[in-house]
């Protein structure tokens, strides 16, 4: 039996991955009781490692499988979409909420009573903080390497902004 060309082997494994992912997401969407047309993720987005779709899926899973887990309301990201047109580059900035939106004073009071995860982090021992920094640096470089970005020192290259209280999310 002759060996298959390299491109054919990779193509088959990608198709197999997509089929497996399709089965898993169908079962997961059913368990989450989410209509595929309304969910903010798809097989194509998850397979292509879309970070926004993955965040939405993770939040939905956390809500379903760990309902007691407190997720901050109003967590959002700014999404910038760029399009190349004949006249140049057109960009559009939108705010995408990862967790539910809420303005209720009850939710804000509950959040302010909870310890801020960042405050909890600073209560750790120095060597544990260094371990967290290394994990953040590794994750950052892993996700940003495709853009040609690399961070070697969070202290020197990082840009920090003070937000005041923990529940204030920009």
Buried (B, 14 or more C-beta within 10 A) or exposed (E): EEEEEEEEEEEEEEEEEBEEBBEEBEEBBEEBEBEEEEBBBBBEBBBEEBEBBEBBBEBBEEBEEEEEEEEBBBBBBEEEEEEEEEEEEEEEEEEEBBBEEBEEEEBBEBBEEEEBEEEEEEEEEEEEEEEEBEEEBEEBEEEEEEEEEEBEEEEEEEEEEEEEEBBEBE
